[in-house]
Each structure stands twice: as C-alpha cells, then as structure tokens.
Amino acid sequence: MRLELQADCYAGVWGASAQKRGLIDTSDVEGGIRAAQSVGDDRLQKQAQGVVMPDSFTHGTSEQRQRWFNTGFRSGSVASCNTFAAAQL
C-alpha cells in the first residue's frame, strides 16, 4: 500500500510541474484529486461488497490517496513522497 500511495504522491509532483508549464489547469488538478478519491480501497469495497475490510487494502483509502496526491502537488518535490518513512499514511 505504501508503494501505491507513493505513486499518488508522484502523480501530484507531476501535476505541479505540468501546471507550472501550462500543460494543465486547476480543473485538471481537481479531476486528479477526484480520481484518487474515487478509487480508494474503502470506497471500492463499500460499493462492491457493502462492507469495508481495512486489512485487505492494497492502494489506501480515498482520504489517504487524496492526501498523498496533495502532498506531492503542494511540494512539487519527490522528496516529499517517502511513504515508507511516514509514521502515518
């Protein structure tokens, strides 16, 4: 799961770079955040099974995915994406 959340953070770093270069705008960033939220393990399990089983998460919750995307986007640096050293995911 930490690897997947790190990927979300890297997506945020890319988003920051792309926005600075004028390749994407605020609505694109908001779409990325919505996408990260929509594929959280908690949300997908609730939709598919009607119950959330945290022990089986592989990609993180909707909140975690959004938070790590935002971490990368706000910092614009891969150095902020060390999910393996983070105490709290």
PDB file with one MODEL, atoms N, CA, C and O in Angstrom:
MODEL        1
ATOM      1  N   MET A   1       0.823  -1.187   0.000  1.00  0.00           N
ATOM      2  CA  MET A   1       0.000   0.000   0.000  1.00  0.00           C
ATOM      3  C   MET A   1       0.870   1.254   0.000  1.00  0.00           C
ATOM      4  O   MET A   1       0.517   2.244  -0.640  1.00  0.00           O
ATOM      5  N   ARG A   2       1.988   1.229   0.699  1.00  0.00           N
ATOM      6  CA  ARG A   2       2.861   2.402   0.737  1.00  0.00           C
ATOM      7  C   ARG A   2       3.380   2.763  -0.656  1.00  0.00           C
ATOM      8  O   ARG A   2       3.533   3.939  -0.989  1.00  0.00           O
ATOM      9  N   LEU A   3       3.648   1.738  -1.459  1.00  0.00           N
ATOM     10  CA  LEU A   3       4.128   1.977  -2.813  1.00  0.00           C
ATOM     11  C   LEU A   3       3.049   2.663  -3.657  1.00  0.00           C
ATOM     12  O   LEU A   3       3.344   3.582  -4.421  1.00  0.00           O
ATOM     13  N   GLU A   4       1.827   2.221  -3.519  1.00  0.00           N
ATOM     14  CA  GLU A   4       0.716   2.824  -4.272  1.00  0.00           C
ATOM     15  C   GLU A   4       0.471   4.270  -3.843  1.00  0.00           C
ATOM     16  O   GLU A   4       0.198   5.130  -4.681  1.00  0.00           O
ATOM     17  N   LEU A   5       0.568   4.536  -2.551  1.00  0.00           N
ATOM     18  CA  LEU A   5       0.397   5.913  -2.075  1.00  0.00           C
ATOM     19  C   LEU A   5       1.560   6.792  -2.540  1.00  0.00           C
ATOM     20  O   LEU A   5       1.381   7.979  -2.811  1.00  0.00           O
ATOM     21  N   GLN A   6       2.744   6.200  -2.628  1.00  0.00           N
ATOM     22  CA  GLN A   6       3.880   6.949  -3.153  1.00  0.00           C
ATOM     23  C   GLN A   6       3.621   7.313  -4.622  1.00  0.00           C
ATOM     24  O   GLN A   6       3.967   8.409  -5.062  1.00  0.00           O
ATOM     25  N   ALA A   7       3.026   6.410  -5.359  1.00  0.00           N
ATOM     26  CA  ALA A   7       2.686   6.699  -6.758  1.00  0.00           C
ATOM     27  C   ALA A   7       1.691   7.859  -6.840  1.00  0.00           C
ATOM     28  O   ALA A   7       1.798   8.707  -7.726  1.00  0.00           O
ATOM     29  N   ASP A   8       0.733   7.898  -5.928  1.00  0.00           N
ATOM     30  CA  ASP A   8      -0.213   9.021  -5.896  1.00  0.00           C
ATOM     31  C   ASP A   8       0.525  10.335  -5.635  1.00  0.00           C
ATOM     32  O   ASP A   8       0.206  11.362  -6.234  1.00  0.00           O
ATOM     33  N   CYS A   9       1.505  10.296  -4.746  1.00  0.00           N
ATOM     34  CA  CYS A   9       2.297  11.482  -4.445  1.00  0.00           C
ATOM     35  C   CYS A   9       3.093  11.912  -5.678  1.00  0.00           C
ATOM     36  O   CYS A   9       3.153  13.098  -6.001  1.00  0.00           O
ATOM     37  N   TYR A  10       3.700  10.951  -6.360  1.00  0.00           N
ATOM     38  CA  TYR A  10       4.440  11.269  -7.583  1.00  0.00           C
ATOM     39  C   TYR A  10       3.518  11.885  -8.637  1.00  0.00           C
ATOM     40  O   TYR A  10       3.922  12.788  -9.370  1.00  0.00           O
ATOM     41  N   ALA A  11       2.296  11.399  -8.706  1.00  0.00           N
ATOM     42  CA  ALA A  11       1.328  11.996  -9.647  1.00  0.00           C
ATOM     43  C   ALA A  11       1.098  13.463  -9.288  1.00  0.00           C
ATOM     44  O   ALA A  11       0.970  14.310 -10.172  1.00  0.00           O
ATOM     45  N   GLY A  12       1.047  13.754  -7.998  1.00  0.00           N
ATOM     46  CA  GLY A  12       0.897  15.137  -7.569  1.00  0.00           C
ATOM     47  C   GLY A  12       2.095  15.984  -7.939  1.00  0.00           C
ATOM     48  O   GLY A  12       1.935  17.134  -8.348  1.00  0.00           O
ATOM     49  N   VAL A  13       3.301  15.436  -7.804  1.00  0.00           N
ATOM     50  CA  VAL A  13       4.517  16.154  -8.189  1.00  0.00           C
ATOM     51  C   VAL A  13       4.465  16.456  -9.691  1.00  0.00           C
ATOM     52  O   VAL A  13       4.757  17.574 -10.116  1.00  0.00           O
ATOM     53  N   TRP A  14       4.095  15.462 -10.481  1.00  0.00           N
ATOM     54  CA  TRP A  14       3.968  15.684 -11.922  1.00  0.00           C
ATOM     55  C   TRP A  14       2.928  16.763 -12.199  1.00  0.00           C
ATOM     56  O   TRP A  14       3.145  17.632 -13.044  1.00  0.00           O
ATOM     57  N   GLY A  15       1.803  16.711 -11.494  1.00  0.00           N
ATOM     58  CA  GLY A  15       0.757  17.711 -11.685  1.00  0.00           C
ATOM     59  C   GLY A  15       1.249  19.122 -11.415  1.00  0.00           C
ATOM     60  O   GLY A  15       0.911  20.052 -12.148  1.00  0.00           O
ATOM     61  N   ALA A  16       2.042  19.286 -10.371  1.00  0.00           N
ATOM     62  CA  ALA A  16       2.590  20.606 -10.045  1.00  0.00           C
ATOM     63  C   ALA A  16       3.491  21.096 -11.169  1.00  0.00           C
ATOM     64  O   ALA A  16       3.422  22.258 -11.567  1.00  0.00           O
ATOM     65  N   SER A  17       4.327  20.215 -11.674  1.00  0.00           N
ATOM     66  CA  SER A  17       5.229  20.574 -12.770  1.00  0.00           C
ATOM     67  C   SER A  17       4.446  20.904 -14.038  1.00  0.00           C
ATOM     68  O   SER A  17       4.742  21.883 -14.723  1.00  0.00           O
ATOM     69  N   ALA A  18       3.457  20.088 -14.339  1.00  0.00           N
ATOM     70  CA  ALA A  18       2.656  20.305 -15.539  1.00  0.00           C
ATOM     71  C   ALA A  18       1.867  21.615 -15.453  1.00  0.00           C
ATOM     72  O   ALA A  18       1.725  22.325 -16.449  1.00  0.00           O
ATOM     73  N   GLN A  19       1.359  21.926 -14.268  1.00  0.00           N
ATOM     74  CA  GLN A  19       0.611  23.171 -14.107  1.00  0.00           C
ATOM     75  C   GLN A  19       1.540  24.380 -14.280  1.00  0.00           C
ATOM     76  O   GLN A  19       1.155  25.366 -14.907  1.00  0.00           O
ATOM     77  N   LYS A  20       2.734  24.312 -13.739  1.00  0.00           N
ATOM     78  CA  LYS A  20       3.694  25.409 -13.892  1.00  0.00           C
ATOM     79  C   LYS A  20       4.030  25.650 -15.358  1.00  0.00           C
ATOM     80  O   LYS A  20       4.277  26.784 -15.768  1.00  0.00           O
ATOM     81  N   ARG A  21       4.038  24.574 -16.148  1.00  0.00           N
ATOM     82  CA  ARG A  21       4.377  24.695 -17.574  1.00  0.00           C
ATOM     83  C   ARG A  21       3.151  25.005 -18.436  1.00  0.00           C
ATOM     84  O   ARG A  21       3.257  25.112 -19.658  1.00  0.00           O
ATOM     85  N   GLY A  22       1.994  25.148 -17.797  1.00  0.00           N
ATOM     86  CA  GLY A  22       0.775  25.481 -18.534  1.00  0.00           C
ATOM     87  C   GLY A  22       0.151  24.319 -19.284  1.00  0.00           C
ATOM     88  O   GLY A  22      -0.673  24.518 -20.177  1.00  0.00           O
ATOM     89  N   LEU A  23       0.547  23.098 -18.921  1.00  0.00           N
ATOM     90  CA  LEU A  23       0.011  21.919 -19.604  1.00  0.00           C
ATOM     91  C   LEU A  23      -1.341  21.490 -19.049  1.00  0.00           C
ATOM     92  O   LEU A  23      -2.140  20.869 -19.750  1.00  0.00           O
ATOM     93  N   ILE A  24      -1.587  21.819 -17.802  1.00  0.00           N
ATOM     94  CA  ILE A  24      -2.874  21.515 -17.169  1.00  0.00           C
ATOM     95  C   ILE A  24      -3.317  22.730 -16.381  1.00  0.00           C
ATOM     96  O   ILE A  24      -2.521  23.617 -16.074  1.00  0.00           O
ATOM     97  N   ASP A  25      -4.611  22.757 -16.055  1.00  0.00           N
ATOM     98  CA  ASP A  25      -5.130  23.871 -15.264  1.00  0.00           C
ATOM     99  C   ASP A  25      -5.760  23.346 -13.974  1.00  0.00           C
ATOM    100  O   ASP A  25      -5.714  22.150 -13.685  1.00  0.00           O
ATOM    101  N   THR A  26      -6.338  24.246 -13.221  1.00  0.00           N
ATOM    102  CA  THR A  26      -6.906  23.895 -11.913  1.00  0.00           C
ATOM    103  C   THR A  26      -7.965  22.800 -12.029  1.00  0.00           C
ATOM    104  O   THR A  26      -8.037  21.917 -11.174  1.00  0.00           O
ATOM    105  N   SER A  27      -8.781  22.848 -13.071  1.00  0.00           N
ATOM    106  CA  SER A  27      -9.822  21.820 -13.208  1.00  0.00           C
ATOM    107  C   SER A  27      -9.210  20.444 -13.446  1.00  0.00           C
ATOM    108  O   SER A  27      -9.763  19.437 -13.003  1.00  0.00           O
ATOM    109  N   ASP A  28      -8.078  20.389 -14.137  1.00  0.00           N
ATOM    110  CA  ASP A  28      -7.393  19.106 -14.328  1.00  0.00           C
ATOM    111  C   ASP A  28      -6.876  18.565 -12.995  1.00  0.00           C
ATOM    112  O   ASP A  28      -6.973  17.370 -12.715  1.00  0.00           O
ATOM    113  N   VAL A  29      -6.329  19.458 -12.187  1.00  0.00           N
ATOM    114  CA  VAL A  29      -5.825  19.047 -10.864  1.00  0.00           C
ATOM    115  C   VAL A  29      -6.981  18.541 -10.008  1.00  0.00           C
ATOM    116  O   VAL A  29      -6.865  17.509  -9.347  1.00  0.00           O
ATOM    117  N   GLU A  30      -8.091  19.266 -10.021  1.00  0.00           N
ATOM    118  CA  GLU A  30      -9.267  18.836  -9.256  1.00  0.00           C
ATOM    119  C   GLU A  30      -9.761  17.482  -9.747  1.00  0.00           C
ATOM    120  O   GLU A  30     -10.201  16.658  -8.946  1.00  0.00           O
ATOM    121  N   GLY A  31      -9.695  17.245 -11.044  1.00  0.00           N
ATOM    122  CA  GLY A  31     -10.073  15.946 -11.595  1.00  0.00           C
ATOM    123  C   GLY A  31      -9.157  14.838 -11.107  1.00  0.00           C
ATOM    124  O   GLY A  31      -9.610  13.727 -10.833  1.00  0.00           O
ATOM    125  N   GLY A  32      -7.867  15.137 -10.997  1.00  0.00           N
ATOM    126  CA  GLY A  32      -6.919  14.156 -10.466  1.00  0.00           C
ATOM    127  C   GLY A  32      -7.214  13.804  -9.026  1.00  0.00           C
ATOM    128  O   GLY A  32      -7.118  12.643  -8.627  1.00  0.00           O
ATOM    129  N   ILE A  33      -7.570  14.803  -8.251  1.00  0.00           N
ATOM    130  CA  ILE A  33      -7.915  14.571  -6.846  1.00  0.00           C
ATOM    131  C   ILE A  33      -9.184  13.735  -6.748  1.00  0.00           C
ATOM    132  O   ILE A  33      -9.255  12.806  -5.943  1.00  0.00           O
ATOM    133  N   ARG A  34     -10.176  14.055  -7.553  1.00  0.00           N
ATOM    134  CA  ARG A  34     -11.422  13.263  -7.548  1.00  0.00           C
ATOM    135  C   ARG A  34     -11.149  11.817  -7.964  1.00  0.00           C
ATOM    136  O   ARG A  34     -11.724  10.885  -7.402  1.00  0.00           O
ATOM    137  N   ALA A  35     -10.277  11.640  -8.940  1.00  0.00           N
ATOM    138  CA  ALA A  35      -9.938  10.278  -9.384  1.00  0.00           C
ATOM    139  C   ALA A  35      -9.268   9.500  -8.263  1.00  0.00           C
ATOM    140  O   ALA A  35      -9.584   8.331  -8.042  1.00  0.00           O
ATOM    141  N   ALA A  36      -8.354  10.136  -7.559  1.00  0.00           N
ATOM    142  CA  ALA A  36      -7.680   9.471  -6.438  1.00  0.00           C
ATOM    143  C   ALA A  36      -8.686   9.070  -5.364  1.00  0.00           C
ATOM    144  O   ALA A  36      -8.596   7.980  -4.799  1.00  0.00           O
ATOM    145  N   GLN A  37      -9.632   9.945  -5.087  1.00  0.00           N
ATOM    146  CA  GLN A  37     -10.657   9.648  -4.081  1.00  0.00           C
ATOM    147  C   GLN A  37     -11.555   8.501  -4.521  1.00  0.00           C
ATOM    148  O   GLN A  37     -11.934   7.652  -3.715  1.00  0.00           O
ATOM    149  N   SER A  38     -11.889   8.484  -5.798  1.00  0.00           N
ATOM    150  CA  SER A  38     -12.882   7.516  -6.273  1.00  0.00           C
ATOM    151  C   SER A  38     -12.364   6.087  -6.311  1.00  0.00           C
ATOM    152  O   SER A  38     -13.158   5.147  -6.369  1.00  0.00           O
ATOM    153  N   VAL A  39     -11.059   5.907  -6.280  1.00  0.00           N
ATOM    154  CA  VAL A  39     -10.516   4.553  -6.337  1.00  0.00           C
ATOM    155  C   VAL A  39      -9.837   4.137  -5.033  1.00  0.00           C
ATOM    156  O   VAL A  39      -8.966   3.267  -5.034  1.00  0.00           O
ATOM    157  N   GLY A  40     -10.229   4.749  -3.940  1.00  0.00           N
ATOM    158  CA  GLY A  40      -9.745   4.309  -2.634  1.00  0.00           C
ATOM    159  C   GLY A  40     -10.311   2.943  -2.309  1.00  0.00           C
ATOM    160  O   GLY A  40     -11.456   2.637  -2.640  1.00  0.00           O
ATOM    161  N   ASP A  41      -9.501   2.125  -1.659  1.00  0.00           N
ATOM    162  CA  ASP A  41      -9.958   0.772  -1.310  1.00  0.00           C
ATOM    163  C   ASP A  41     -11.243   0.791  -0.493  1.00  0.00           C
ATOM    164  O   ASP A  41     -12.120  -0.051  -0.687  1.00  0.00           O
ATOM    165  N   ASP A  42     -11.352   1.750   0.420  1.00  0.00           N
ATOM    166  CA  ASP A  42     -12.556   1.804   1.256  1.00  0.00           C
ATOM    167  C   ASP A  42     -13.802   2.042   0.407  1.00  0.00           C
ATOM    168  O   ASP A  42     -14.828   1.391   0.602  1.00  0.00           O
ATOM    169  N   ARG A  43     -13.706   2.954  -0.509  1.00  0.00           N
ATOM    170  CA  ARG A  43     -14.857   3.275  -1.358  1.00  0.00           C
ATOM    171  C   ARG A  43     -15.207   2.116  -2.297  1.00  0.00           C
ATOM    172  O   ARG A  43     -16.377   1.765  -2.450  1.00  0.00           O
ATOM    173  N   LEU A  44     -14.192   1.533  -2.918  1.00  0.00           N
ATOM    174  CA  LEU A  44     -14.437   0.419  -3.832  1.00  0.00           C
ATOM    175  C   LEU A  44     -15.028  -0.783  -3.115  1.00  0.00           C
ATOM    176  O   LEU A  44     -15.945  -1.422  -3.630  1.00  0.00           O
ATOM    177  N   GLN A  45     -14.506  -1.104  -1.915  1.00  0.00           N
ATOM    178  CA  GLN A  45     -15.045  -2.236  -1.163  1.00  0.00           C
ATOM    179  C   GLN A  45     -16.487  -1.979  -0.737  1.00  0.00           C
ATOM    180  O   GLN A  45     -17.327  -2.876  -0.806  1.00  0.00           O
ATOM    181  N   LYS A  46     -16.768  -0.772  -0.303  1.00  0.00           N
ATOM    182  CA  LYS A  46     -18.129  -0.428   0.124  1.00  0.00           C
ATOM    183  C   LYS A  46     -19.106  -0.592  -1.039  1.00  0.00           C
ATOM    184  O   LYS A  46     -20.207  -1.116  -0.868  1.00  0.00           O
ATOM    185  N   GLN A  47     -18.694  -0.141  -2.215  1.00  0.00           N
ATOM    186  CA  GLN A  47     -19.556  -0.252  -3.395  1.00  0.00           C
ATOM    187  C   GLN A  47     -19.746  -1.707  -3.822  1.00  0.00           C
ATOM    188  O   GLN A  47     -20.857  -2.116  -4.161  1.00  0.00           O
ATOM    189  N   ALA A  48     -18.681  -2.475  -3.806  1.00  0.00           N
ATOM    190  CA  ALA A  48     -18.737  -3.844  -4.312  1.00  0.00           C
ATOM    191  C   ALA A  48     -19.309  -4.842  -3.312  1.00  0.00           C
ATOM    192  O   ALA A  48     -20.070  -5.736  -3.682  1.00  0.00           O
ATOM    193  N   GLN A  49     -18.934  -4.683  -2.031  1.00  0.00           N
ATOM    194  CA  GLN A  49     -19.284  -5.692  -1.036  1.00  0.00           C
ATOM    195  C   GLN A  49     -20.227  -5.184   0.037  1.00  0.00           C
ATOM    196  O   GLN A  49     -20.822  -5.965   0.778  1.00  0.00           O
ATOM    197  N   GLY A  50     -20.357  -3.865   0.114  1.00  0.00           N
ATOM    198  CA  GLY A  50     -21.196  -3.286   1.148  1.00  0.00           C
ATOM    199  C   GLY A  50     -20.522  -3.196   2.500  1.00  0.00           C
ATOM    200  O   GLY A  50     -21.124  -2.749   3.476  1.00  0.00           O
ATOM    201  N   VAL A  51     -19.259  -3.626   2.555  1.00  0.00           N
ATOM    202  CA  VAL A  51     -18.511  -3.604   3.811  1.00  0.00           C
ATOM    203  C   VAL A  51     -17.052  -3.261   3.500  1.00  0.00           C
ATOM    204  O   VAL A  51     -16.527  -3.616   2.445  1.00  0.00           O
ATOM    205  N   VAL A  52     -16.410  -2.562   4.443  1.00  0.00           N
ATOM    206  CA  VAL A  52     -15.017  -2.168   4.281  1.00  0.00           C
ATOM    207  C   VAL A  52     -14.147  -3.071   5.140  1.00  0.00           C
ATOM    208  O   VAL A  52     -14.415  -3.259   6.327  1.00  0.00           O
ATOM    209  N   MET A  53     -13.090  -3.636   4.528  1.00  0.00           N
ATOM    210  CA  MET A  53     -12.181  -4.532   5.231  1.00  0.00           C
ATOM    211  C   MET A  53     -10.760  -3.963   5.146  1.00  0.00           C
ATOM    212  O   MET A  53     -10.017  -4.302   4.224  1.00  0.00           O
ATOM    213  N   PRO A  54     -10.374  -3.104   6.096  1.00  0.00           N
ATOM    214  CA  PRO A  54      -9.071  -2.431   6.038  1.00  0.00           C
ATOM    215  C   PRO A  54      -7.866  -3.370   5.928  1.00  0.00           C
ATOM    216  O   PRO A  54      -6.852  -2.993   5.341  1.00  0.00           O
ATOM    217  N   ASP A  55      -7.953  -4.554   6.467  1.00  0.00           N
ATOM    218  CA  ASP A  55      -6.820  -5.477   6.412  1.00  0.00           C
ATOM    219  C   ASP A  55      -6.495  -5.928   4.993  1.00  0.00           C
ATOM    220  O   ASP A  55      -5.408  -6.448   4.740  1.00  0.00           O
ATOM    221  N   SER A  56      -7.425  -5.734   4.071  1.00  0.00           N
ATOM    222  CA  SER A  56      -7.195  -6.171   2.691  1.00  0.00           C
ATOM    223  C   SER A  56      -6.864  -5.010   1.750  1.00  0.00           C
ATOM    224  O   SER A  56      -6.797  -5.200   0.536  1.00  0.00           O
ATOM    225  N   PHE A  57      -6.659  -3.826   2.294  1.00  0.00           N
ATOM    226  CA  PHE A  57      -6.347  -2.663   1.450  1.00  0.00           C
ATOM    227  C   PHE A  57      -5.013  -2.865   0.730  1.00  0.00           C
ATOM    228  O   PHE A  57      -4.046  -3.346   1.320  1.00  0.00           O
ATOM    229  N   THR A  58      -4.972  -2.498  -0.532  1.00  0.00           N
ATOM    230  CA  THR A  58      -3.738  -2.555  -1.316  1.00  0.00           C
ATOM    231  C   THR A  58      -3.330  -1.188  -1.856  1.00  0.00           C
ATOM    232  O   THR A  58      -2.162  -0.984  -2.188  1.00  0.00           O
ATOM    233  N   HIS A  59      -4.269  -0.249  -1.950  1.00  0.00           N
ATOM    234  CA  HIS A  59      -3.993   1.061  -2.531  1.00  0.00           C
ATOM    235  C   HIS A  59      -4.216   2.220  -1.566  1.00  0.00           C
ATOM    236  O   HIS A  59      -3.827   3.349  -1.867  1.00  0.00           O
ATOM    237  N   GLY A  60      -4.818   1.972  -0.440  1.00  0.00           N
ATOM    238  CA  GLY A  60      -5.101   3.032   0.528  1.00  0.00           C
ATOM    239  C   GLY A  60      -6.530   3.525   0.441  1.00  0.00           C
ATOM    240  O   GLY A  60      -7.245   3.252  -0.524  1.00  0.00           O
ATOM    241  N   THR A  61      -6.927   4.246   1.453  1.00  0.00           N
ATOM    242  CA  THR A  61      -8.289   4.784   1.495  1.00  0.00           C
ATOM    243  C   THR A  61      -8.397   5.987   0.559  1.00  0.00           C
ATOM    244  O   THR A  61      -7.391   6.511   0.079  1.00  0.00           O
ATOM    245  N   SER A  62      -9.601   6.402   0.317  1.00  0.00           N
ATOM    246  CA  SER A  62      -9.833   7.591  -0.502  1.00  0.00           C
ATOM    247  C   SER A  62      -9.128   8.797   0.095  1.00  0.00           C
ATOM    248  O   SER A  62      -8.511   9.581  -0.627  1.00  0.00           O
ATOM    249  N   GLU A  63      -9.215   8.946   1.400  1.00  0.00           N
ATOM    250  CA  GLU A  63      -8.584  10.086   2.078  1.00  0.00           C
ATOM    251  C   GLU A  63      -7.068  10.014   1.949  1.00  0.00           C
ATOM    252  O   GLU A  63      -6.423  11.029   1.685  1.00  0.00           O
ATOM    253  N   GLN A  64      -6.491   8.832   2.129  1.00  0.00           N
ATOM    254  CA  GLN A  64      -5.039   8.694   2.026  1.00  0.00           C
ATOM    255  C   GLN A  64      -4.556   9.010   0.617  1.00  0.00           C
ATOM    256  O   GLN A  64      -3.548   9.692   0.433  1.00  0.00           O
ATOM    257  N   ARG A  65      -5.281   8.511  -0.365  1.00  0.00           N
ATOM    258  CA  ARG A  65      -4.871   8.748  -1.749  1.00  0.00           C
ATOM    259  C   ARG A  65      -4.939  10.225  -2.081  1.00  0.00           C
ATOM    260  O   ARG A  65      -4.038  10.753  -2.734  1.00  0.00           O
ATOM    261  N   GLN A  66      -5.980  10.896  -1.649  1.00  0.00           N
ATOM    262  CA  GLN A  66      -6.108  12.334  -1.880  1.00  0.00           C
ATOM    263  C   GLN A  66      -4.993  13.090  -1.157  1.00  0.00           C
ATOM    264  O   GLN A  66      -4.370  13.987  -1.723  1.00  0.00           O
ATOM    265  N   ARG A  67      -4.756  12.721   0.078  1.00  0.00           N
ATOM    266  CA  ARG A  67      -3.747  13.412   0.882  1.00  0.00           C
ATOM    267  C   ARG A  67      -2.358  13.284   0.274  1.00  0.00           C
ATOM    268  O   ARG A  67      -1.614  14.264   0.231  1.00  0.00           O
ATOM    269  N   TRP A  68      -1.997  12.095  -0.197  1.00  0.00           N
ATOM    270  CA  TRP A  68      -0.672  11.911  -0.778  1.00  0.00           C
ATOM    271  C   TRP A  68      -0.553  12.598  -2.131  1.00  0.00           C
ATOM    272  O   TRP A  68       0.515  13.115  -2.461  1.00  0.00           O
ATOM    273  N   PHE A  69      -1.614  12.617  -2.917  1.00  0.00           N
ATOM    274  CA  PHE A  69      -1.586  13.389  -4.159  1.00  0.00           C
ATOM    275  C   PHE A  69      -1.329  14.858  -3.833  1.00  0.00           C
ATOM    276  O   PHE A  69      -0.472  15.499  -4.441  1.00  0.00           O
ATOM    277  N   ASN A  70      -2.078  15.377  -2.871  1.00  0.00           N
ATOM    278  CA  ASN A  70      -1.922  16.779  -2.485  1.00  0.00           C
ATOM    279  C   ASN A  70      -0.535  17.068  -1.919  1.00  0.00           C
ATOM    280  O   ASN A  70       0.018  18.142  -2.158  1.00  0.00           O
ATOM    281  N   THR A  71       0.026  16.128  -1.179  1.00  0.00           N
ATOM    282  CA  THR A  71       1.377  16.306  -0.650  1.00  0.00           C
ATOM    283  C   THR A  71       2.364  16.534  -1.793  1.00  0.00           C
ATOM    284  O   THR A  71       3.173  17.461  -1.747  1.00  0.00           O
ATOM    285  N   GLY A  72       2.292  15.700  -2.796  1.00  0.00           N
ATOM    286  CA  GLY A  72       3.176  15.851  -3.947  1.00  0.00           C
ATOM    287  C   GLY A  72       2.903  17.118  -4.722  1.00  0.00           C
ATOM    288  O   GLY A  72       3.831  17.793  -5.167  1.00  0.00           O
ATOM    289  N   PHE A  73       1.640  17.443  -4.884  1.00  0.00           N
ATOM    290  CA  PHE A  73       1.273  18.637  -5.651  1.00  0.00           C
ATOM    291  C   PHE A  73       1.724  19.907  -4.948  1.00  0.00           C
ATOM    292  O   PHE A  73       2.297  20.799  -5.574  1.00  0.00           O
ATOM    293  N   ARG A  74       1.469  19.988  -3.660  1.00  0.00           N
ATOM    294  CA  ARG A  74       1.834  21.197  -2.914  1.00  0.00           C
ATOM    295  C   ARG A  74       3.354  21.390  -2.851  1.00  0.00           C
ATOM    296  O   ARG A  74       3.846  22.513  -2.957  1.00  0.00           O
ATOM    297  N   SER A  75       4.084  20.297  -2.679  1.00  0.00           N
ATOM    298  CA  SER A  75       5.543  20.414  -2.547  1.00  0.00           C
ATOM    299  C   SER A  75       6.230  20.515  -3.904  1.00  0.00           C
ATOM    300  O   SER A  75       7.219  21.232  -4.059  1.00  0.00           O
ATOM    301  N   GLY A  76       5.700  19.796  -4.875  1.00  0.00           N
ATOM    302  CA  GLY A  76       6.340  19.750  -6.187  1.00  0.00           C
ATOM    303  C   GLY A  76       7.667  19.015  -6.174  1.00  0.00           C
ATOM    304  O   GLY A  76       8.467  19.151  -7.099  1.00  0.00           O
ATOM    305  N   SER A  77       7.902  18.234  -5.123  1.00  0.00           N
ATOM    306  CA  SER A  77       9.197  17.562  -4.952  1.00  0.00           C
ATOM    307  C   SER A  77       9.010  16.091  -4.600  1.00  0.00           C
ATOM    308  O   SER A  77       8.211  15.745  -3.730  1.00  0.00           O
ATOM    309  N   VAL A  78       9.759  15.229  -5.289  1.00  0.00           N
ATOM    310  CA  VAL A  78       9.687  13.804  -4.975  1.00  0.00           C
ATOM    311  C   VAL A  78      10.183  13.508  -3.566  1.00  0.00           C
ATOM    312  O   VAL A  78       9.837  12.476  -2.992  1.00  0.00           O
ATOM    313  N   ALA A  79      10.989  14.401  -3.006  1.00  0.00           N
ATOM    314  CA  ALA A  79      11.495  14.200  -1.639  1.00  0.00           C
ATOM    315  C   ALA A  79      10.372  14.153  -0.617  1.00  0.00           C
ATOM    316  O   ALA A  79      10.546  13.587   0.463  1.00  0.00           O
ATOM    317  N   SER A  80       9.229  14.734  -0.936  1.00  0.00           N
ATOM    318  CA  SER A  80       8.094  14.728  -0.004  1.00  0.00           C
ATOM    319  C   SER A  80       7.272  13.442  -0.083  1.00  0.00           C
ATOM    320  O   SER A  80       6.294  13.281   0.648  1.00  0.00           O
ATOM    321  N   CYS A  81       7.664  12.538  -0.960  1.00  0.00           N
ATOM    322  CA  CYS A  81       6.853  11.344  -1.241  1.00  0.00           C
ATOM    323  C   CYS A  81       7.357  10.065  -0.575  1.00  0.00           C
ATOM    324  O   CYS A  81       7.052   8.973  -1.054  1.00  0.00           O
ATOM    325  N   ASN A  82       8.098  10.167   0.486  1.00  0.00           N
ATOM    326  CA  ASN A  82       8.636   8.966   1.133  1.00  0.00           C
ATOM    327  C   ASN A  82       7.586   8.361   2.060  1.00  0.00           C
ATOM    328  O   ASN A  82       7.613   8.570   3.273  1.00  0.00           O
ATOM    329  N   THR A  83       6.680   7.623   1.477  1.00  0.00           N
ATOM    330  CA  THR A  83       5.620   6.978   2.258  1.00  0.00           C
ATOM    331  C   THR A  83       6.182   5.870   3.154  1.00  0.00           C
ATOM    332  O   THR A  83       5.546   5.480   4.132  1.00  0.00           O
ATOM    333  N   PHE A  84       7.360   5.370   2.822  1.00  0.00           N
ATOM    334  CA  PHE A  84       7.959   4.294   3.613  1.00  0.00           C
ATOM    335  C   PHE A  84       8.494   4.791   4.948  1.00  0.00           C
ATOM    336  O   PHE A  84       8.615   4.016   5.897  1.00  0.00           O
ATOM    337  N   ALA A  85       8.811   6.067   5.026  1.00  0.00           N
ATOM    338  CA  ALA A  85       9.294   6.659   6.281  1.00  0.00           C
ATOM    339  C   ALA A  85       8.184   7.345   7.060  1.00  0.00           C
ATOM    340  O   ALA A  85       8.375   7.722   8.216  1.00  0.00           O
ATOM    341  N   ALA A  86       7.027   7.508   6.435  1.00  0.00           N
ATOM    342  CA  ALA A  86       5.924   8.221   7.083  1.00  0.00           C
ATOM    343  C   ALA A  86       5.337   7.383   8.210  1.00  0.00           C
ATOM    344  O   ALA A  86       5.029   6.205   8.032  1.00  0.00           O
ATOM    345  N   ALA A  87       5.190   8.003   9.360  1.00  0.00           N
ATOM    346  CA  ALA A  87       4.585   7.316  10.509  1.00  0.00           C
ATOM    347  C   ALA A  87       3.113   7.059  10.256  1.00  0.00           C
ATOM    348  O   ALA A  87       2.585   5.996  10.583  1.00  0.00           O
ATOM    349  N   GLN A  88       2.467   8.039   9.673  1.00  0.00           N
ATOM    350  CA  GLN A  88       1.034   7.914   9.384  1.00  0.00           C
ATOM    351  C   GLN A  88       0.831   7.967   7.882  1.00  0.00           C
ATOM    352  O   GLN A  88       1.346   8.854   7.201  1.00  0.00           O
ATOM    353  N   LEU A  89       0.088   7.025   7.385  1.00  0.00           N
ATOM    354  CA  LEU A  89      -0.205   7.036   5.948  1.00  0.00           C
ATOM    355  C   LEU A  89      -1.431   7.862   5.740  1.00  0.00           C
ATOM    356  O   LEU A  89      -1.881   8.024   4.605  1.00  0.00           O
TER     357      LEU A  89
ENDMDL
END
